[in-house]
Amino acid sequence: MTDPTAALYAALAKAQGAMSNPVKNREVSVKSDRGAYKFAYATLDAILDGIRKPLSENGLSMTQTLERTPEGMVMCLRLMHSGGGMVCTCMPLDQAKVVKMQEMGSVITFARRYQVASFFGLAAEEDDDANAADGNTVQAVKDKPPARPTARDEFKRIRDAINAADDALSVADILMKEKDAIVAIKQASETGYQSLMAAKDAKLAALGGDNG
């Protein structure tokens, strides 16, 4: 009988292999008792948009719930696998300076963002952005336009997905889903395209599949 937790960890390893660090899509100017400074970070929605597909494709789902404990409120992340496995981690919320509901919302968003990025091993920030809960005054918030992935980024992402595939059918599925990105790689670099096809052929050979 398959250990559901082991199956979850295997699926998580594959999902993480298909994840990349999110683009830091928001820039904030802050005034604090330490002076004025700027930093950039990836918003919660940008992080979630980057992990949903890899999780779903590997039979994984995630929830984050606000829960009360004798020690105070905590944010609990649960990762669940279609095979029945589940892991859970909880993060305490710092409510010491919370007065208004908007400040509580800032604390919750901050906790969710850091918890998800930490759990999946993603680098999503340059600095601490919990300004409303930390007594800082946000002077300006500027969203950065989303950056288009480079051909090199797409090459690495597709190559890693191919290398993580379980069977020849999964490789074929990746090639079908990523056909537009593969065309873009070929247009940008014939050498890169040939390297990707070589990786595909090597994977199929290792799986005993047909690389035609």
Secondary structure as UniProt FT lines:
FT   HELIX           4..17
FT   STRAND          26..32
FT   TURN            33..34
FT   STRAND          35..41
FT   HELIX           44..57
FT   TURN            58..59
FT   STRAND          60..69
FT   TURN            70..71
FT   STRAND          72..81
FT   TURN            82..83
FT   STRAND          86..92
FT   TURN            96..97
FT   HELIX           101..119
FT   TURN            120..121
FT   HELIX           131..134
FT   STRAND          137..143
FT   HELIX           151..163
FT   HELIX           168..177
FT   HELIX           179..188
FT   HELIX           190..207
//
